[in-house]
Amino acid sequence: MSVRRIVPNIQSGDPEESARFYGLLGLEEVMNHGWIVTFASPSAPTAQVSVMTGDKTGPVIPDMSIEVDDVDAAYAAVRESGAEIVHPLQDEEWGVRRFFVRDPNGRVVNILGHR
């Protein structure tokens, strides 16, 4: 299993204000589902930050998202470790398969793979 990208998730009550701010840094909107907006560097597309007003199916806003090439293998490894699963492995309507896990520091991590 390998990591494809790591994206910090920032809770926001005003995604438009965030868009203006991150635009000052040269980041461009690459995804917008209404409740989550992702901004990326045009020259380094995996350099990203997401702004979230909530999570459509998850119980909390995760602190970060980690995209892996095999989310099922990641889920199996995390379950075997005994780590707390915060949101079960499931396929989402926007084309990802994901789950949330709490890391040893109490942070919630969204582990995902694109289908």
N, CA, C and O atoms as a GROMACS GRO file, in nm:
protein
  460
    1MET      N    1   0.085  -0.117   0.000
    1MET     CA    2   0.000   0.000   0.000
    1MET      C    3   0.089   0.123   0.000
    1MET      O    4   0.192   0.127   0.068
    2SER      N    5   0.050   0.224  -0.077
    2SER     CA    6   0.127   0.349  -0.078
    2SER      C    7   0.032   0.469  -0.067
    2SER      O    8  -0.085   0.462  -0.104
    3VAL      N    9   0.087   0.577  -0.016
    3VAL     CA   10   0.012   0.702   0.001
    3VAL      C   11   0.025   0.784  -0.126
    3VAL      O   12   0.135   0.801  -0.180
    4ARG      N   13  -0.087   0.835  -0.173
    4ARG     CA   14  -0.087   0.918  -0.294
    4ARG      C   15  -0.085   1.067  -0.260
    4ARG      O   16  -0.022   1.145  -0.333
    5ARG      N   17  -0.152   1.107  -0.151
    5ARG     CA   18  -0.152   1.248  -0.109
    5ARG      C   19  -0.206   1.258   0.032
    5ARG      O   20  -0.279   1.170   0.079
    6ILE      N   21  -0.170   1.365   0.098
    6ILE     CA   22  -0.221   1.396   0.231
    6ILE      C   23  -0.273   1.539   0.226
    6ILE      O   24  -0.202   1.630   0.183
    7VAL      N   25  -0.398   1.557   0.270
    7VAL     CA   26  -0.464   1.687   0.260
    7VAL      C   27  -0.516   1.730   0.397
    7VAL      O   28  -0.596   1.657   0.457
    8PRO      N   29  -0.472   1.846   0.448
    8PRO     CA   30  -0.533   1.896   0.570
    8PRO      C   31  -0.676   1.942   0.544
    8PRO      O   32  -0.706   1.997   0.438
    9ASN      N   33  -0.765   1.918   0.640
    9ASN     CA   34  -0.904   1.961   0.630
    9ASN      C   35  -0.928   2.069   0.735
    9ASN      O   36  -0.898   2.049   0.853
   10ILE      N   37  -0.980   2.182   0.692
   10ILE     CA   38  -1.003   2.294   0.780
   10ILE      C   39  -1.153   2.320   0.790
   10ILE      O   40  -1.221   2.336   0.688
   11GLN      N   41  -1.205   2.324   0.912
   11GLN     CA   42  -1.347   2.355   0.932
   11GLN      C   43  -1.367   2.503   0.907
   11GLN      O   44  -1.290   2.586   0.956
   12SER      N   45  -1.472   2.537   0.832
   12SER     CA   46  -1.498   2.676   0.798
   12SER      C   47  -1.647   2.702   0.793
   12SER      O   48  -1.725   2.619   0.746
   13GLY      N   49  -1.685   2.817   0.841
   13GLY     CA   50  -1.824   2.862   0.827
   13GLY      C   51  -1.844   2.944   0.702
   13GLY      O   52  -1.957   2.977   0.666
   14ASP      N   53  -1.734   2.979   0.634
   14ASP     CA   54  -1.743   3.065   0.515
   14ASP      C   55  -1.644   3.020   0.408
   14ASP      O   56  -1.535   3.076   0.396
   15PRO      N   57  -1.681   2.919   0.330
   15PRO     CA   58  -1.590   2.869   0.225
   15PRO      C   59  -1.551   2.975   0.122
   15PRO      O   60  -1.441   2.970   0.067
   16GLU      N   61  -1.640   3.070   0.095
   16GLU     CA   62  -1.606   3.174  -0.003
   16GLU      C   63  -1.492   3.262   0.047
   16GLU      O   64  -1.405   3.301  -0.030
   17GLU      N   65  -1.493   3.294   0.176
   17GLU     CA   66  -1.384   3.371   0.234
   17GLU      C   67  -1.254   3.291   0.227
   17GLU      O   68  -1.148   3.347   0.198
   18SER      N   69  -1.262   3.161   0.253
   18SER     CA   70  -1.145   3.074   0.242
   18SER      C   71  -1.094   3.071   0.099
   18SER      O   72  -0.973   3.073   0.077
   19ALA      N   73  -1.185   3.067   0.003
   19ALA     CA   74  -1.144   3.065  -0.138
   19ALA      C   75  -1.066   3.193  -0.173
   19ALA      O   76  -0.965   3.187  -0.243
   20ARG      N   77  -1.114   3.306  -0.125
   20ARG     CA   78  -1.041   3.431  -0.151
   20ARG      C   79  -0.902   3.426  -0.088
   20ARG      O   80  -0.803   3.465  -0.150
   21PHE      N   81  -0.895   3.378   0.037
   21PHE     CA   82  -0.766   3.372   0.106
   21PHE      C   83  -0.668   3.280   0.035
   21PHE      O   84  -0.556   3.320   0.004
   22TYR      N   85  -0.709   3.155   0.008
   22TYR     CA   86  -0.617   3.060  -0.054
   22TYR      C   87  -0.585   3.098  -0.198
   22TYR      O   88  -0.481   3.059  -0.251
   23GLY      N   89  -0.674   3.173  -0.261
   23GLY     CA   90  -0.645   3.228  -0.394
   23GLY      C   91  -0.528   3.325  -0.391
   23GLY      O   92  -0.451   3.333  -0.487
   24LEU      N   93  -0.513   3.399  -0.279
   24LEU     CA   94  -0.399   3.490  -0.264
   24LEU      C   95  -0.267   3.415  -0.271
   24LEU      O   96  -0.165   3.472  -0.310
   25LEU      N   97  -0.270   3.288  -0.233
   25LEU     CA   98  -0.148   3.206  -0.233
   25LEU      C   99  -0.128   3.131  -0.364
   25LEU      O  100  -0.033   3.055  -0.380
   26GLY      N  101  -0.219   3.154  -0.459
   26GLY     CA  102  -0.208   3.090  -0.589
   26GLY      C  103  -0.278   2.956  -0.600
   26GLY      O  104  -0.267   2.889  -0.703
   27LEU      N  105  -0.350   2.916  -0.496
   27LEU     CA  106  -0.423   2.789  -0.503
   27LEU      C  107  -0.553   2.809  -0.580
   27LEU      O  108  -0.616   2.915  -0.572
   28GLU      N  109  -0.593   2.707  -0.653
   28GLU     CA  110  -0.716   2.712  -0.734
   28GLU      C  111  -0.812   2.605  -0.687
   28GLU      O  112  -0.772   2.497  -0.643
   29GLU      N  113  -0.941   2.635  -0.698
   29GLU     CA  114  -1.044   2.537  -0.662
   29GLU      C  115  -1.040   2.422  -0.762
   29GLU      O  116  -1.047   2.442  -0.883
   30VAL      N  117  -1.028   2.299  -0.708
   30VAL     CA  118  -1.024   2.181  -0.794
   30VAL      C  119  -1.142   2.087  -0.766
   30VAL      O  120  -1.168   1.996  -0.845
   31MET      N  121  -1.213   2.109  -0.655
   31MET     CA  122  -1.330   2.027  -0.624
   31MET      C  123  -1.421   2.110  -0.533
   31MET      O  124  -1.375   2.178  -0.442
   32ASN      N  125  -1.552   2.101  -0.560
   32ASN     CA  126  -1.648   2.171  -0.476
   32ASN      C  127  -1.777   2.090  -0.472
   32ASN      O  128  -1.849   2.080  -0.571
   33HIS      N  129  -1.805   2.031  -0.355
   33HIS     CA  130  -1.928   1.955  -0.335
   33HIS      C  131  -2.029   2.034  -0.250
   33HIS      O  132  -2.130   1.978  -0.207
   34GLY      N  133  -2.001   2.161  -0.226
   34GLY     CA  134  -2.088   2.242  -0.143
   34GLY      C  135  -2.046   2.238   0.003
   34GLY      O  136  -2.029   2.343   0.065
   35TRP      N  137  -2.028   2.120   0.058
   35TRP     CA  138  -1.988   2.105   0.198
   35TRP      C  139  -1.837   2.090   0.213
   35TRP      O  140  -1.784   2.103   0.324
   36ILE      N  141  -1.768   2.061   0.104
   36ILE     CA  142  -1.621   2.054   0.102
   36ILE      C  143  -1.572   2.117  -0.027
   36ILE      O  144  -1.624   2.091  -0.136
   37VAL      N  145  -1.468   2.202  -0.013
   37VAL     CA  146  -1.404   2.266  -0.128
   37VAL      C  147  -1.255   2.238  -0.114
   37VAL      O  148  -1.196   2.261  -0.008
   38THR      N  149  -1.193   2.190  -0.222
   38THR     CA  150  -1.050   2.162  -0.221
   38THR      C  151  -0.979   2.258  -0.314
   38THR      O  152  -1.022   2.283  -0.426
   39PHE      N  153  -0.867   2.312  -0.263
   39PHE     CA  154  -0.784   2.404  -0.340
   39PHE      C  155  -0.649   2.336  -0.362
   39PHE      O  156  -0.597   2.269  -0.273
   40ALA      N  157  -0.591   2.356  -0.482
   40ALA     CA  158  -0.463   2.292  -0.515
   40ALA      C  159  -0.372   2.389  -0.587
   40ALA      O  160  -0.415   2.488  -0.646
   41SER      N  161  -0.245   2.358  -0.580
   41SER     CA  162  -0.145   2.434  -0.653
   41SER      C  163  -0.147   2.390  -0.799
   41SER      O  164  -0.141   2.270  -0.828
   42PRO      N  165  -0.155   2.486  -0.893
   42PRO     CA  166  -0.152   2.448  -1.035
   42PRO      C  167  -0.020   2.381  -1.076
   42PRO      O  168  -0.019   2.298  -1.166
   43SER      N  169   0.090   2.417  -1.009
   43SER     CA  170   0.220   2.361  -1.047
   43SER      C  171   0.253   2.231  -0.974
   43SER      O  172   0.340   2.156  -1.018
   44ALA      N  173   0.184   2.204  -0.862
   44ALA     CA  174   0.205   2.080  -0.786
   44ALA      C  175   0.068   2.033  -0.738
   44ALA      O  176   0.031   2.055  -0.623
   45PRO      N  177  -0.010   1.967  -0.826
   45PRO     CA  178  -0.151   1.937  -0.799
   45PRO      C  179  -0.180   1.855  -0.673
   45PRO      O  180  -0.293   1.857  -0.625
   46THR      N  181  -0.082   1.783  -0.619
   46THR     CA  182  -0.110   1.709  -0.496
   46THR      C  183  -0.088   1.794  -0.371
   46THR      O  184  -0.114   1.749  -0.260
   47ALA      N  185  -0.040   1.918  -0.389
   47ALA     CA  186  -0.031   2.013  -0.277
   47ALA      C  187  -0.169   2.076  -0.263
   47ALA      O  188  -0.207   2.162  -0.342
   48GLN      N  189  -0.244   2.032  -0.163
   48GLN     CA  190  -0.384   2.069  -0.150
   48GLN      C  191  -0.421   2.103  -0.007
   48GLN      O  192  -0.352   2.066   0.088
   49VAL      N  193  -0.533   2.176   0.006
   49VAL     CA  194  -0.598   2.200   0.134
   49VAL      C  195  -0.748   2.197   0.108
   49VAL      O  196  -0.795   2.248   0.006
   50SER      N  197  -0.823   2.136   0.200
   50SER     CA  198  -0.969   2.132   0.186
   50SER      C  199  -1.032   2.212   0.299
   50SER      O  200  -0.982   2.215   0.411
   51VAL      N  201  -1.142   2.279   0.266
   51VAL     CA  202  -1.220   2.357   0.361
   51VAL      C  203  -1.357   2.292   0.368
   51VAL      O  204  -1.420   2.267   0.265
   52MET      N  205  -1.403   2.264   0.491
   52MET     CA  206  -1.528   2.190   0.508
   52MET      C  207  -1.624   2.263   0.602
   52MET      O  208  -1.583   2.316   0.705
   53THR      N  209  -1.750   2.264   0.565
   53THR     CA  210  -1.854   2.314   0.656
   53THR      C  211  -1.912   2.200   0.738
   53THR      O  212  -1.975   2.224   0.841
   54GLY      N  213  -1.892   2.079   0.694
   54GLY     CA  214  -1.942   1.958   0.760
   54GLY      C  215  -1.897   1.841   0.676
   54GLY      O  216  -1.823   1.858   0.579
   55ASP      N  217  -1.941   1.723   0.712
   55ASP     CA  218  -1.913   1.605   0.631
   55ASP      C  219  -2.045   1.541   0.594
   55ASP      O  220  -2.130   1.519   0.681
   56LYS      N  221  -2.065   1.512   0.467
   56LYS     CA  222  -2.195   1.464   0.419
   56LYS      C  223  -2.241   1.335   0.487
   56LYS      O  224  -2.359   1.322   0.519
   57THR      N  225  -2.151   1.240   0.508
   57THR     CA  226  -2.193   1.112   0.568
   57THR      C  227  -2.120   1.079   0.697
   57THR      O  228  -2.164   0.990   0.771
   58GLY      N  229  -2.011   1.148   0.726
   58GLY     CA  230  -1.934   1.118   0.846
   58GLY      C  231  -1.986   1.193   0.968
   58GLY      O  232  -2.051   1.296   0.956
   59PRO      N  233  -1.957   1.139   1.087
   59PRO     CA  234  -2.007   1.198   1.211
   59PRO      C  235  -1.932   1.324   1.255
   59PRO      O  236  -1.983   1.400   1.337
   60VAL      N  237  -1.812   1.346   1.201
   60VAL     CA  238  -1.728   1.461   1.237
   60VAL      C  239  -1.653   1.508   1.114
   60VAL      O  240  -1.648   1.439   1.012
   61ILE      N  241  -1.594   1.626   1.124
   61ILE     CA  242  -1.504   1.674   1.019
   61ILE      C  243  -1.366   1.617   1.049
   61ILE      O  244  -1.310   1.644   1.155
   62PRO      N  245  -1.312   1.537   0.957
   62PRO     CA  246  -1.179   1.480   0.982
   62PRO      C  247  -1.072   1.589   0.978
   62PRO      O  248  -1.086   1.689   0.907
   63ASP      N  249  -0.966   1.569   1.055
   63ASP     CA  250  -0.857   1.666   1.059
   63ASP      C  251  -0.772   1.663   0.932
   63ASP      O  252  -0.715   1.765   0.892
   64MET      N  253  -0.763   1.547   0.872
   64MET     CA  254  -0.689   1.535   0.746
   64MET      C  255  -0.742   1.417   0.667
   64MET      O  256  -0.809   1.329   0.721
   65SER      N  257  -0.710   1.418   0.539
   65SER     CA  258  -0.744   1.307   0.451
   65SER      C  259  -0.616   1.251   0.393
   65SER      O  260  -0.526   1.324   0.353
   66ILE      N  261  -0.609   1.118   0.391
   66ILE     CA  262  -0.494   1.050   0.331
   66ILE      C  263  -0.548   0.958   0.222
   66ILE      O  264  -0.624   0.865   0.250
   67GLU      N  265  -0.507   0.985   0.098
   67GLU     CA  266  -0.546   0.898  -0.013
   67GLU      C  267  -0.442   0.790  -0.030
   67GLU      O  268  -0.322   0.817  -0.039
   68VAL      N  269  -0.489   0.666  -0.033
   68VAL     CA  270  -0.401   0.550  -0.050
   68VAL      C  271  -0.441   0.474  -0.177
   68VAL      O  272  -0.551   0.492  -0.230
   69ASP      N  273  -0.350   0.389  -0.223
   69ASP     CA  274  -0.380   0.313  -0.344
   69ASP      C  275  -0.465   0.189  -0.316
   69ASP      O  276  -0.521   0.131  -0.408
   70ASP      N  277  -0.475   0.147  -0.188
   70ASP     CA  278  -0.555   0.030  -0.154
   70ASP      C  279  -0.623   0.053  -0.019
   70ASP      O  280  -0.570   0.016   0.086
   71VAL      N  281  -0.741   0.115  -0.024
   71VAL     CA  282  -0.811   0.152   0.099
   71VAL      C  283  -0.857   0.028   0.177
   71VAL      O  284  -0.865   0.033   0.300
   72ASP      N  285  -0.886  -0.081   0.108
   72ASP     CA  286  -0.927  -0.203   0.179
   72ASP      C  287  -0.811  -0.260   0.261
   72ASP      O  288  -0.832  -0.308   0.372
   73ALA      N  289  -0.691  -0.256   0.208
   73ALA     CA  290  -0.573  -0.303   0.282
   73ALA      C  291  -0.547  -0.211   0.402
   73ALA      O  292  -0.512  -0.257   0.510
   74ALA      N  293  -0.565  -0.081   0.382
   74ALA     CA  294  -0.547   0.014   0.492
   74ALA      C  295  -0.648  -0.013   0.602
   74ALA      O  296  -0.614  -0.012   0.721
   75TYR      N  297  -0.773  -0.037   0.563
   75TYR     CA  298  -0.879  -0.064   0.662
   75TYR      C  299  -0.847  -0.191   0.741
   75TYR      O  300  -0.863  -0.194   0.863
   76ALA      N  301  -0.802  -0.295   0.672
   76ALA     CA  302  -0.768  -0.420   0.739
   76ALA      C  303  -0.654  -0.399   0.839
   76ALA      O  304  -0.659  -0.450   0.950
   77ALA      N  305  -0.552  -0.323   0.799
   77ALA     CA  306  -0.438  -0.298   0.887
   77ALA      C  307  -0.480  -0.217   1.010
   77ALA      O  308  -0.437  -0.245   1.122
   78VAL      N  309  -0.564  -0.117   0.988
   78VAL     CA  310  -0.609  -0.032   1.099
   78VAL      C  311  -0.697  -0.112   1.195
   78VAL      O  312  -0.681  -0.101   1.316
   79ARG      N  313  -0.788  -0.192   1.142
   79ARG     CA  314  -0.875  -0.274   1.228
   79ARG      C  315  -0.792  -0.372   1.310
   79ARG      O  316  -0.815  -0.389   1.430
   80GLU      N  317  -0.695  -0.435   1.245
   80GLU     CA  318  -0.610  -0.532   1.315
   80GLU      C  319  -0.531  -0.465   1.427
   80GLU      O  320  -0.501  -0.528   1.528
   81SER      N  321  -0.496  -0.338   1.408
   81SER     CA  322  -0.418  -0.267   1.510
   81SER      C  323  -0.500  -0.234   1.635
   81SER      O  324  -0.444  -0.208   1.741
   82GLY      N  325  -0.632  -0.236   1.622
   82GLY     CA  326  -0.718  -0.201   1.734
   82GLY      C  327  -0.750  -0.053   1.743
   82GLY      O  328  -0.816  -0.011   1.838
   83ALA      N  329  -0.706   0.026   1.646
   83ALA     CA  330  -0.736   0.170   1.647
   83ALA      C  331  -0.887   0.191   1.636
   83ALA      O  332  -0.959   0.107   1.581
   84GLU      N  333  -0.933   0.302   1.688
   84GLU     CA  334  -1.077   0.333   1.688
   84GLU      C  335  -1.125   0.373   1.548
   84GLU      O  336  -1.078   0.471   1.491
   85ILE      N  337  -1.218   0.297   1.494
   85ILE     CA  338  -1.282   0.332   1.368
   85ILE      C  339  -1.395   0.429   1.402
   85ILE      O  340  -1.487   0.395   1.476
   86VAL      N  341  -1.388   0.550   1.348
   86VAL     CA  342  -1.485   0.656   1.377
   86VAL      C  343  -1.600   0.653   1.278
   86VAL      O  344  -1.713   0.688   1.313
   87HIS      N  345  -1.573   0.610   1.157
   87HIS     CA  346  -1.672   0.602   1.048
   87HIS      C  347  -1.637   0.478   0.966
   87HIS      O  348  -1.523   0.466   0.920
   88PRO      N  349  -1.731   0.387   0.946
   88PRO     CA  350  -1.698   0.260   0.881
   88PRO      C  351  -1.661   0.275   0.733
   88PRO      O  352  -1.695   0.374   0.667
   89LEU      N  353  -1.591   0.175   0.683
   89LEU     CA  354  -1.554   0.170   0.542
   89LEU      C  355  -1.680   0.166   0.458
   89LEU      O  356  -1.767   0.081   0.479
   90GLN      N  357  -1.689   0.257   0.363
   90GLN     CA  358  -1.806   0.257   0.273
   90GLN      C  359  -1.774   0.330   0.143
   90GLN      O  360  -1.683   0.412   0.137
   91ASP      N  361  -1.851   0.297   0.040
   91ASP     CA  362  -1.843   0.365  -0.088
   91ASP      C  363  -1.931   0.488  -0.081
   91ASP      O  364  -2.046   0.481  -0.036
   92GLU      N  365  -1.878   0.601  -0.127
   92GLU     CA  366  -1.952   0.726  -0.126
   92GLU      C  367  -1.997   0.760  -0.268
   92GLU      O  368  -1.934   0.722  -0.366
   93GLU      N  369  -2.107   0.833  -0.276
   93GLU     CA  370  -2.167   0.866  -0.406
   93GLU      C  371  -2.078   0.955  -0.492
   93GLU      O  372  -2.098   0.964  -0.613
   94TRP      N  373  -1.978   1.022  -0.432
   94TRP     CA  374  -1.890   1.110  -0.509
   94TRP      C  375  -1.764   1.038  -0.557
   94TRP      O  376  -1.668   1.103  -0.598
   95GLY      N  377  -1.765   0.905  -0.552
   95GLY     CA  378  -1.661   0.827  -0.619
   95GLY      C  379  -1.543   0.782  -0.535
   95GLY      O  380  -1.441   0.740  -0.589
   96VAL      N  381  -1.555   0.791  -0.403
   96VAL     CA  382  -1.446   0.742  -0.318
   96VAL      C  383  -1.496   0.630  -0.228
   96VAL      O  384  -1.616   0.618  -0.202
   97ARG      N  385  -1.403   0.550  -0.182
   97ARG     CA  386  -1.428   0.449  -0.079
   97ARG      C  387  -1.344   0.495   0.039
   97ARG      O  388  -1.225   0.521   0.022
   98ARG      N  389  -1.405   0.505   0.159
   98ARG     CA  390  -1.332   0.566   0.269
   98ARG      C  391  -1.379   0.518   0.405
   98ARG      O  392  -1.484   0.456   0.420
   99PHE      N  393  -1.297   0.550   0.505
   99PHE     CA  394  -1.332   0.530   0.645
   99PHE      C  395  -1.258   0.635   0.726
   99PHE      O  396  -1.160   0.694   0.679
  100PHE      N  397  -1.303   0.659   0.850
  100PHE     CA  398  -1.235   0.750   0.942
  100PHE      C  399  -1.177   0.667   1.055
  100PHE      O  400  -1.239   0.572   1.102
  101VAL      N  401  -1.056   0.704   1.099
  101VAL     CA  402  -0.992   0.640   1.213
  101VAL      C  403  -0.934   0.749   1.302
  101VAL      O  404  -0.892   0.854   1.254
  102ARG      N  405  -0.931   0.723   1.433
  102ARG     CA  406  -0.870   0.818   1.527
  102ARG      C  407  -0.724   0.778   1.546
  102ARG      O  408  -0.694   0.663   1.578
  103ASP      N  409  -0.634   0.874   1.527
  103ASP     CA  410  -0.491   0.845   1.546
  103ASP      C  411  -0.456   0.851   1.696
  103ASP      O  412  -0.541   0.889   1.776
  104PRO      N  413  -0.334   0.815   1.735
  104PRO     CA  414  -0.298   0.813   1.877
  104PRO      C  415  -0.304   0.950   1.945
  104PRO      O  416  -0.306   0.958   2.068
  105ASN      N  417  -0.308   1.057   1.866
  105ASN     CA  418  -0.315   1.193   1.920
  105ASN      C  419  -0.457   1.245   1.931
  105ASN      O  420  -0.480   1.360   1.970
  106GLY      N  421  -0.554   1.160   1.896
  106GLY     CA  422  -0.694   1.201   1.903
  106GLY      C  423  -0.746   1.264   1.776
  106GLY      O  424  -0.863   1.302   1.769
  107ARG      N  425  -0.663   1.276   1.674
  107ARG     CA  426  -0.705   1.336   1.547
  107ARG      C  427  -0.779   1.234   1.462
  107ARG      O  428  -0.744   1.116   1.460
  108VAL      N  429  -0.882   1.281   1.393
  108VAL     CA  430  -0.959   1.193   1.306
  108VAL      C  431  -0.902   1.204   1.164
  108VAL      O  432  -0.890   1.313   1.109
  109VAL      N  433  -0.869   1.088   1.108
  109VAL     CA  434  -0.809   1.082   0.974
  109VAL      C  435  -0.906   1.010   0.880
  109VAL      O  436  -0.954   0.900   0.910
  110ASN      N  437  -0.934   1.075   0.768
  110ASN     CA  438  -1.016   1.019   0.661
  110ASN      C  439  -0.922   0.944   0.568
  110ASN      O  440  -0.840   1.006   0.500
  111ILE      N  441  -0.933   0.812   0.563
  111ILE     CA  442  -0.850   0.730   0.473
  111ILE      C  443  -0.937   0.696   0.353
  111ILE      O  444  -1.046   0.641   0.369
  112LEU      N  445  -0.890   0.727   0.234
  112LEU     CA  446  -0.974   0.710   0.116
  112LEU      C  447  -0.896   0.659  -0.004
  112LEU      O  448  -0.773   0.667  -0.011
  113GLY      N  449  -0.972   0.607  -0.098
  113GLY     CA  450  -0.921   0.569  -0.229
  113GLY      C  451  -1.028   0.601  -0.330
  113GLY      O  452  -1.147   0.587  -0.302
  114HIS      N  453  -0.988   0.642  -0.448
  114HIS     CA  454  -1.085   0.668  -0.554
  114HIS      C  455  -1.123   0.537  -0.621
  114HIS      O  456  -1.038   0.451  -0.647
  115ARG      N  457  -1.252   0.524  -0.650
  115ARG     CA  458  -1.301   0.402  -0.717
  115ARG      C  459  -1.284   0.416  -0.866
  115ARG      O  460  -1.319   0.325  -0.941
   0.00000   0.00000   0.00000
